Amino acid sequence: MRLPKAVCVLAVPLMAAALMAQQSGSRGGTTTPTTPTTPTTPTTPTTPTTPTIPTTPTTPQNPQWPSSTSRQPDSTTMGTYERPIYVSGKVVLQDGTPPPDSLVIELVCQGSPRPQGYTDSKGRFSFQLGANQAMIADASTGGGGPFGSRGTGAGSWGGTGSTGRGGIDERALTGCELRAVLAGYQSDPVSLAGRRVMDNPDIGTIILRRLGNVEGSTISMTSLMAPKDAKKAYEKGREASKKKKWDDARTQLQKSVDMYPQYAAAWYELGVVHEQTKNPAEARKAYEKSLAADAKYVNPYMRLAAMAASERKWQEVADTTERVLKLNPVDFPNAYFINAVANYNLQKSDAAEKSAREAVKLDTQHRIPRANHLLGILLADKQDFTGAREQMSNYLKFSPNAPDADTVKQGLAKIDQAIAAQNPASATPRP
């Protein structure tokens, strides 16, 4: 049976606004440009006993997360009264200064993170736990943690631990902590265990500590030196971008970089606006000026990689993502995945497999299930059907409602046939 090399569709899942929002700290709700179908690569030599791996259709916009039902607390342990719980505090870098840009504050329960709010320009934050429903949806974090799936009303988490009226049972916070999110830094966690409704909301200071082997970050230190008026125009531009008032956003952000040409974050946001208004040439110029101002600022690289991918410039995609990974090899599983896709299309299977494995290893929240799928395709191409089966099965586990789920299941059945042909004595039916 002939084994044609599968067609891998480019999936650059910056999770729509979600991952980009997490990686860039942007509140603009911007989306990644749509990427086209990847051309096929040459076929593998004929293998009589091996199955055909099916063609992969386009990646879904928001892959589904696995159910976390097994981690939810028993409903019999929950209290009958659930009231709003408020928290406030501030975030500082290790030297005591506030971050140069706003950051996401996450609630992490039993290893499952949920974005809760942002810091202001001075690093301060204040919010009701679970109330920022729109932010949770933007981040596409799914239904992990002890609070179950997302609810439907404002302030509702709609699962165990929440009534859907904006309240949280205090005991549901056992095993939960707050942390700040900034690539290249490690956050000191603040435990919420034992916190009660009537407690002082101030949880104190969250300290971000620079990782020793990481240079790149999703904030630019040039923001610290921005003049007051440039910062004001920058904030106005971001707010306009959040509301999709692109003309106003462009005007304010252009004003900001005119006053302070080294404002890397403002150049980046201006590039995003140009992308949203279908002006890729100006977007590219803005991203390049952002990098000229701060070559360690990761966000523009990710956008440039996405733009190059949309044009199928795979070598440029590979080079750009490689630069990201040299700056920061620990915080960007998505960059590893994009790099793997680029190398796959460049017919560099070993490099593609290496990056795909790193993407799977770093993607502990399983936000990029396509990385498992791509790795499965690569392993099948090299006749490692046992490894391919594991990765394809994980893809279905982490993205059970993917539109290509039935096709992947058919491919798994044929992979099982190949495994049985390789090991006829030990072959047993698989579920």
PEFEN-V464587 format. One record per backbone hydrogen bond with DSSP energy under -0.5 kcal/mol. NH is the residue of the N-H (numbers start at 1). CO is the residue of the C=O. Records with the same first field share a line. If there is no record, write none. Layout:
# PEFEN-V464587
NH=CO + CO
This chain:
# PEFEN-V464587
4=2
8=6
9=7
12=10
13=11
14=12
18=15
19=14
20=14 + 16
21=17
22=18
23=19
24=20
25=21
26=20
44=3
47=1
50=1 + 47
53=51
54=52
56=7
57=55
71=68
72=68 + 69
77=74
78=75
82=80
83=168
87=127
88=201
89=125
90=204
91=123
92=206
93=97
94=208
96=93
104=181
105=117
106=104 + 179
107=114
108=106 + 177
109=107 + 112
110=108 + 175
112=109
113=111
114=107
116=105
117=105
119=103
120=124
123=120
125=89
127=87
129=85
131=128
133=131
136=132
137=133
138=134
139=135
140=136 + 137
141=136
144=141
148=145
151=156
155=131
156=153
159=147
162=159
163=167
168=83
169=161
172=169
173=170
174=171
176=173
177=108
178=190
179=106
181=104
182=180
185=182
186=209
188=207
189=187
190=178
191=189
192=176
193=176
195=192
199=196
203=88 + 201
206=90
207=205
208=92
209=186 + 207
211=184
214=211
215=327
216=327
217=296
223=220
224=221
225=222
226=223
231=227
232=228
233=229
234=230
235=231
236=232
237=233
238=234
239=235
240=236
241=237
242=238
243=239
244=241
245=240
246=244
249=245
250=246
251=247
252=248
253=249
254=250
255=251
256=252
257=253
258=254
259=255
260=256
263=260
264=262
267=263
268=264
269=265
270=266
271=267
272=268
273=269
274=270
275=271
276=272
277=273
278=275
279=274
283=279
284=280
285=281
286=282
287=283
288=284
289=285
290=286
291=287
292=288
293=289
294=290
297=294
298=217 + 296
301=297 + 298
302=298
303=299
304=300
305=301
306=302
307=303
308=304
309=305
310=306
311=307
312=309
313=308
314=312
317=313
318=314
319=315
320=316
321=317
322=318
323=319
324=320
325=321
326=322
327=323
328=324
335=332
336=332
337=333
338=334
339=335
340=336
341=337
342=338
343=339
344=340
345=341
346=342
347=344
348=343
349=347
352=348
353=349
354=350
355=351
356=352
357=353
358=354
359=355
360=356
361=357
362=358
363=359
364=362
366=363
371=368
372=368 + 369
373=369
374=370
375=371
376=372
377=373
378=374
379=375
380=376
381=377
382=378
383=380
384=379
385=383
388=384
389=385
390=386
391=387
392=388
393=389
394=390
395=391
396=392
397=393
398=394
399=395
402=399
405=402
408=404
409=405
410=406
411=407
412=408
413=409
414=410
415=411
416=412
417=413
418=414
419=415
420=416
421=417
422=418
423=419
426=423
427=423
